Amino acid sequence: MELLTVDSFKAKVFDYSQGGDWDFKGERPAIIDFYADWCGPCKMQSNIFEQVNKTVNETSIKIAPIYKFDVESDRVFASEMGIRSIPTIKLYKNGQVVESVTGVIPKPQVIDKLQKLLV
């Protein structure tokens, strides 16, 4: 998992400061976990993502990259991204947000969602 800042979000996901239509910068589908360090459910989701990464590293399962963005680092940006509560997980594919989930996603569903992004 890679922690995103506003600048790395602009470089790897979408440079919203340029205006215009949503244009995902990544070459592969991705998942972004919008979280805060003080959030209990966010910590649970982070542990699930760590378990997913460990499972993936031990197998030949191929998944989309997982990014994390701390909403406390820039609340205005989080609001612009439509984050109203956390954790919020956004799945990106073909330049679009294909799914947005608020709340904790169990490990089997995370793996399933990540695999489906690559299909």
Secondary structure, 3 states (H helix, E strand, C coil): CEEECHHHHHHHCCCHHHCCCCCCCCCCCEEEEEECCCCHHHHHHHHHHHHHHHHHHHCCCCCCCEEEEEHHHCHHHHHHCCCCCCCEEEEEECCEEEEEEECCCCHHHHHHHHHHHCC
